[in-house]
Amino acid sequence: MEAHPFFAEILKIVDDMISKGTPRDQVMRSFGFAVNDEVKAEIERIPHAVFRATLSRNILRQMIMRPSRKRTTKIDSIEQIAGIIQGAKNILVLTGAGVSTSCGIPDFRSKQGVYSIVGADDRLGRPEDLFHIKFFKRNVRPFYEFAKKLWPGKHKPSPCHRFIRELERRGKLLRKYVDTHGLRADFFLGGQNPRRRRTKER
């Protein structure tokens, strides 16, 4: 089971939740495991290494063995979508750089994207070098000059950012996954921490 390509990724997710102070019983519930008082007391006595490995193996086993949920096909109105969201408890959001373009923050590969903007910089061998750690260690100026243009306060959140923030505020946002550019955009826009699981104040 540990040799499965997803096992290491699951471990990272579990570690991330625990490092942010999420109680063990909440970590288990977020992955669909039922936890009563007896189980809660038992898992608190288990060493961390044993807990994370055992839980990760069980999550992976569920992923492999659990049949896929039946896809909902009869959705033909905004009202239906709103009803589904209202009734949901654990919403997973996946976004890319495109959710920030309406705020004036460029994506990567469009004609007005980051790579086109920095392509004329002769300090870069190729546009992708702007985000490459080896280049950054040699010359930090191109990255910081570009990052300054995206500094907090220069851009306003888009409706998409506000929607995700509202999910978080209502306690419905389980987790948000973004590409690295989207992660930076949310930070600069003053949005929620996309790597953090929802907490009680949401």
JOZIKA-V780720 format. One record per residue. N is the residue number from 1. RES is the residue in one letter. PHI is phi in radians with two decimals (none if undefined). Layout:
<<N/RES/PHI> <N/RES/PHI>>
This chain:
<<1/M/none> <2/E/-1.13> <3/A/-1.40> <4/H/-1.10> <5/P/-1.05> <6/F/-1.50> <7/F/-1.08> <8/A/-1.09> <9/E/-1.17> <10/I/-1.13> <11/L/-0.99> <12/K/-1.10> <13/I/-1.13> <14/V/-1.08> <15/D/-1.08> <16/D/-1.10> <17/M/-1.15> <18/I/-1.19> <19/S/-1.13> <20/K/-1.60> <21/G/1.53> <22/T/-1.21> <23/P/-1.00> <24/R/-1.03> <25/D/-1.16> <26/Q/-1.22> <27/V/-1.03> <28/M/-1.13> <29/R/-1.11> <30/S/-1.13> <31/F/-1.78> <32/G/1.59> <33/F/-1.58> <34/A/-1.37> <35/V/-2.30> <36/N/-1.68> <37/D/-1.08> <38/E/-1.16> <39/V/-1.15> <40/K/-1.04> <41/A/-1.15> <42/E/-1.19> <43/I/-1.22> <44/E/-1.24> <45/R/-1.58> <46/I/-1.39> <47/P/-1.00> <48/H/-0.97> <49/A/-1.05> <50/V/-1.23> <51/F/-1.07> <52/R/-1.13> <53/A/-1.23> <54/T/-1.15> <55/L/-1.10> <56/S/-1.09> <57/R/-1.11> <58/N/-1.19> <59/I/-1.11> <60/L/-1.09> <61/R/-1.08> <62/Q/-1.11> <63/M/-1.09> <64/I/-1.35> <65/M/-1.64> <66/R/-1.24> <67/P/-1.17> <68/S/-1.10> <69/R/-1.20> <70/K/-1.18> <71/R/-1.26> <72/T/-1.38> <73/T/-1.96> <74/K/-1.59> <75/I/-2.17> <76/D/-2.38> <77/S/-2.70> <78/I/-1.10> <79/E/-1.08> <80/Q/-1.13> <81/I/-1.10> <82/A/-1.08> <83/G/-1.13> <84/I/-1.11> <85/I/-1.14> <86/Q/-1.09> <87/G/-1.52> <88/A/-1.44> <89/K/-1.98> <90/N/-2.16> <91/I/-1.73> <92/L/-1.82> <93/V/-2.03> <94/L/-2.07> <95/T/-2.32> <96/G/-2.21> <97/A/-1.10> <98/G/-1.08> <99/V/-1.23> <100/S/-1.90> <101/T/-1.14> <102/S/-1.21> <103/C/-1.57> <104/G/1.67> <105/I/-1.66> <106/P/-1.25> <107/D/-1.48> <108/F/-1.56> <109/R/-1.94> <110/S/-1.28> <111/K/-1.10> <112/Q/-1.85> <113/G/-1.39> <114/V/-0.98> <115/Y/-1.16> <116/S/-1.26> <117/I/-1.13> <118/V/-1.60> <119/G/-1.09> <120/A/-1.46> <121/D/-1.34> <122/D/-1.28> <123/R/-1.33> <124/L/-1.73> <125/G/-1.17> <126/R/-2.64> <127/P/-0.96> <128/E/-1.10> <129/D/-1.07> <130/L/-0.99> <131/F/-1.93> <132/H/-1.63> <133/I/-1.09> <134/K/-1.15> <135/F/-1.19> <136/F/-1.03> <137/K/-1.17> <138/R/-1.50> <139/N/-2.67> <140/V/-1.55> <141/R/-1.04> <142/P/-1.00> <143/F/-1.17> <144/Y/-1.20> <145/E/-1.12> <146/F/-1.25> <147/A/-1.08> <148/K/-1.06> <149/K/-1.19> <150/L/-1.83> <151/W/-1.06> <152/P/-0.91> <153/G/1.78> <154/K/-1.60> <155/H/-2.36> <156/K/-1.86> <157/P/-1.07> <158/S/-1.48> <159/P/-0.97> <160/C/-1.13> <161/H/-1.06> <162/R/-1.15> <163/F/-1.12> <164/I/-1.13> <165/R/-1.11> <166/E/-1.18> <167/L/-1.03> <168/E/-1.11> <169/R/-1.07> <170/R/-1.51> <171/G/1.33> <172/K/-1.76> <173/L/-1.49> <174/L/-1.33> <175/R/-2.83> <176/K/-2.18> <177/Y/-1.94> <178/V/-2.41> <179/D/-1.37> <180/T/-1.11> <181/H/-1.25> <182/G/-1.12> <183/L/-1.06> <184/R/-1.16> <185/A/-1.07> <186/D/-1.06> <187/F/-1.14> <188/F/-1.16> <189/L/-1.49> <190/G/1.33> <191/G/-1.42> <192/Q/-1.29> <193/N/-1.35> <194/P/-1.22> <195/R/-1.60> <196/R/-1.65> <197/R/-1.30> <198/R/-1.08> <199/T/-2.06> <200/K/-1.11> <201/E/-1.32> <202/R/-1.27>>
